[in-house]
Amino acid sequence: MSRVNITVPDEVIIRAKAAGLNVSRVATSALLEELDRRSKIDALDANLAELERELGPISVEEGAAAAAWVDGVVSGSDARTASRRRSA
């Protein structure tokens, strides 16, 4: 195991200790989640680059439609996402 120093606001440490959290365990978990998230982004970027090489770049309209879809998913207003949430 490696030992590292991290800087955390006093208020956060006070609350974490009061909640009985193991700060090292929580920090390790957060780091693993971030590494996994970045790995998924890298894989998606590689996949999108491959699609662009095979099919060419997307049009402005397709880009706008994709951005609108993402905004809907992030805000929770996408009909397909909302439907899946209701049925779960």
Secondary structure per residue as TSV (DSSP state, phi and psi in degrees):
chain	resnum	aa	ss	phi	psi
A	1	M	-	360.0	141.5
A	2	S	-	-97.7	149.7
A	3	R	-	-108.6	133.0
A	4	V	-	-134.3	158.3
A	5	N	-	-103.8	134.8
A	6	I	-	-125.6	154.8
A	7	T	-	-106.2	123.2
A	8	V	-	-132.2	137.1
A	9	P	-	-55.8	142.0
A	10	D	H	-52.3	-44.4
A	11	E	H	-57.8	-39.1
A	12	V	H	-68.5	-43.2
A	13	I	H	-65.1	-41.4
A	14	I	H	-59.0	-47.0
A	15	R	H	-66.0	-39.9
A	16	A	H	-63.7	-44.9
A	17	K	H	-64.8	-41.4
A	18	A	H	-62.1	-32.0
A	19	A	T	-83.5	-3.7
A	20	G	T	74.5	23.1
A	21	L	-	-76.3	144.9
A	22	N	-	-88.6	103.6
A	23	V	H	-60.7	-39.5
A	24	S	H	-62.8	-43.3
A	25	R	H	-65.2	-42.7
A	26	V	H	-65.9	-41.8
A	27	A	H	-64.5	-41.7
A	28	T	H	-62.1	-44.3
A	29	S	H	-61.9	-43.2
A	30	A	H	-64.3	-40.2
A	31	L	H	-64.8	-42.3
A	32	L	H	-63.6	-41.1
A	33	E	H	-62.4	-42.1
A	34	E	H	-66.8	-41.1
A	35	L	H	-62.2	-40.9
A	36	D	H	-64.8	-43.3
A	37	R	H	-60.6	-45.2
A	38	R	H	-66.1	-36.8
A	39	S	H	-62.5	-41.4
A	40	K	H	-66.2	-39.9
A	41	I	H	-63.3	-43.6
A	42	D	H	-61.0	-42.2
A	43	A	H	-65.4	-41.2
A	44	L	H	-64.1	-44.4
A	45	D	H	-59.5	-42.5
A	46	A	H	-64.5	-40.5
A	47	N	H	-65.7	-43.3
A	48	L	H	-65.2	-38.6
A	49	A	H	-63.9	-40.8
A	50	E	H	-63.5	-43.8
A	51	L	H	-61.8	-40.4
A	52	E	H	-65.9	-37.8
A	53	R	H	-64.7	-40.3
A	54	E	H	-76.5	-41.4
A	55	L	H	-111.0	-9.3
A	56	G	-	89.3	169.8
A	57	P	-	-69.9	156.3
A	58	I	-	-78.4	158.6
A	59	S	-	-79.3	167.7
A	60	V	H	-59.7	-41.4
A	61	E	H	-64.1	-43.2
A	62	E	H	-64.1	-39.0
A	63	G	H	-64.1	-41.3
A	64	A	H	-66.2	-41.1
A	65	A	H	-64.6	-41.0
A	66	A	H	-65.4	-42.4
A	67	A	H	-63.1	-40.1
A	68	A	H	-64.4	-40.2
A	69	W	H	-62.9	-45.6
A	70	V	H	-61.4	-44.7
A	71	D	H	-58.5	-40.0
A	72	G	H	-66.1	-40.8
A	73	V	H	-66.0	-44.5
A	74	V	H	-64.1	-39.8
A	75	S	H	-83.6	-8.7
A	76	G	T	83.7	12.6
A	77	S	-	-100.3	0.2
A	78	D	-	-67.4	129.0
A	79	A	H	-59.9	-41.8
A	80	R	H	-66.4	-40.2
A	81	T	H	-66.3	-44.6
A	82	A	H	-62.9	-39.2
A	83	S	H	-63.8	-42.9
A	84	R	H	-64.0	-38.0
A	85	R	H	-66.4	-39.0
A	86	R	H	-66.7	-36.4
A	87	S	H	-83.5	-10.6
A	88	A	-	-80.8	360.0
